[in-house]
Amino acid sequence: MNEAIGQKDDPGIERLCKRHEHFIAAPITDGIERIEAQFYGNMFAPHRHDTYALGITMQGVQTFNYRGEYRASNPGNVIILHPDEIHDGGAGTDDGLQYRMLYLEPALLRRGLNNDADPLPFVSEPVIQDPVLWSVLASVLDELDRDVDPLLRDQFVSDIATRLSQHAKAPLKNPRLHATRSMEQVRAFLEDNFDRPVQSSELEHVADMDRFRLIRHFRARFGTTPYRYLMMRRLQKARAQIALGQPLAGIAAETGFSDQSHFNRHFRQTYGVTPGRWADLTRGQTH
């Protein structure tokens, strides 16, 4: 197997190592997360993200269950998983698996669409062959130890939006639901208040609409619900604190979770492993 990129002495990168396995995550920045994973067997339990997950299979067979079907991706393929869709992940053969993945927030993808009010693009087939899209993803996944240049970032967001729109056969959500300004205000409110309980009445006040209409508009615009969006902000902060070696018990309280079990449950549902397992791998421990 090839050695992972960016694996030497860079404190800005998380490393998860076990035997010949590794997991490298570049620092999260401006709505983008980038990873490389190399492992054997089934690694990730069923979980879901509030982002688009766009990946390229490098070596081996990448297998996962998605939207009720078993899927497999070979080297050279592109994987497209939509926000809030449950999936798992593993290596399809004894040779193991190596892949790279980009997690892109729907709010950032929207900026690359021709019309900001357009529905989020929905690509029904999660494994495709598209050399152009593969090259676009590779341009920001080749060097995880470096920040993405701002101009390149804007270019690839536009390119990704274009390619996904071309592959999309149906809108992800109802295109008539796009209360743009008020939904952006709700999103900003959730960002600013991620570490405390947020009441529906507060969001109603921000958006000036009832909570059920608000949920429909928010999901149409960002591909997930306000609740899920808030949970993801908490989990992102928790991951950053885990990388710094902070105790898990304190992290749960500091990031707005009601208790440790609440934190553990949401972490596993989102990342497919427990916080303890994530922390052990980050520190280079083996089992």
Buried (B, 14 or more C-beta within 10 A) or exposed (E): BEEBBBBEEEEEBBBBBBEEBBBBBBBBEEBBBBBBBBBBEBBBBBBBBBBBBBBBBBBBBBBBBBEEEEBEBEEEBBBBBBBBBBBBBBBBEEEBBBBBBBBBBBBBBBEBBEEEEBBBBBBEEBBBEBEEBBEBBBBBBEEBBEEBEEEEBBBBBBBBBBBBBEBBEEEBBEEEBBBEEBBBBBBEBBEEBBBEEBEBEBBBEBBEBEBEEBBBBBBBBBBBBBBBBBBBBBBBBBBBBBBEEBEBEEBBEBBBBEEBEEBBEBBBBBBBBBBEBBBBBBEEEEE
